[in-house]
Amino acid sequence: MTDKNQGEGNREAAREYNDQTQKFVKAGSVEEFAREAVQALDGAEAEELREAEAKGKAKALEEDPQVHRDK
């Protein structure tokens, strides 16, 4: 990837993301990570994860008031 700033329509970044996502799915690890996520939500770190989610959603609403999401 080059150092040139491509702005919002960064095709190189989109291509890299898509390639890496396809590799992850093809590796067959999705089910394993999904199980780990469910365990984390039911485990000791559940409250911390929910707080992080709420913080992220609040930040997203701040940045784009035109987007209406359920809180």
C-alpha positions in Angstrom: 0.0 0.0 0.0 1.2 3.5 -0.8 1.5 6.3 1.7 -0.6 8.6 -0.5 -3.8 9.7 1.3 -6.8 8.5 -0.8 -9.5 10.1 1.3 -12.8 8.5 2.0 -12.8 6.3 -1.1 -9.6 4.5 -0.3 -9.7 1.6 -2.8 -6.5 0.1 -1.6 -7.6 -0.1 2.0 -11.0 -1.6 0.9 -9.3 -4.2 -1.2 -6.9 -5.1 1.7 -9.8 -5.4 4.1 -11.8 -7.6 1.7 -8.8 -9.8 1.1 -8.1 -10.3 4.8 -11.8 -10.9 5.6 -12.0 -13.6 2.9 -8.8 -15.3 4.2 -10.2 -15.3 7.7 -13.5 -16.8 6.6 -11.7 -19.5 4.5 -9.5 -20.4 7.4 -12.5 -21.7 9.2 -12.0 -19.8 12.4 -15.3 -17.9 12.4 -17.2 -20.5 14.5 -14.4 -20.7 17.0 -14.2 -16.9 17.5 -18.0 -16.7 17.6 -18.1 -19.2 20.5 -15.3 -17.3 22.3 -17.3 -14.0 21.9 -20.4 -15.7 23.4 -18.4 -16.9 26.3 -16.9 -13.5 26.9 -20.4 -11.9 26.9 -21.5 -14.5 29.5 -18.2 -14.3 31.5 -16.3 -12.0 33.8 -15.6 -9.4 31.2 -19.3 -9.0 30.2 -19.8 -5.6 31.9 -16.6 -4.2 30.4 -17.6 -5.3 26.9 -21.1 -3.8 27.3 -19.6 -0.5 28.5 -17.2 -0.5 25.5 -20.1 -1.1 23.2 -22.1 1.8 24.7 -19.1 4.1 24.5 -18.6 3.2 20.8 -22.2 3.7 20.0 -22.3 7.1 21.8 -19.2 8.2 19.8 -20.7 7.2 16.5 -23.9 9.2 17.3 -21.7 12.2 18.1 -19.8 12.0 14.9 -22.8 11.7 12.6 -26.1 13.2 13.9 -27.8 12.3 10.6 -27.6 8.6 11.4 -30.4 7.5 13.7 -29.7 4.3 15.6 -31.4 2.4 18.4 -29.4 2.9 21.6 
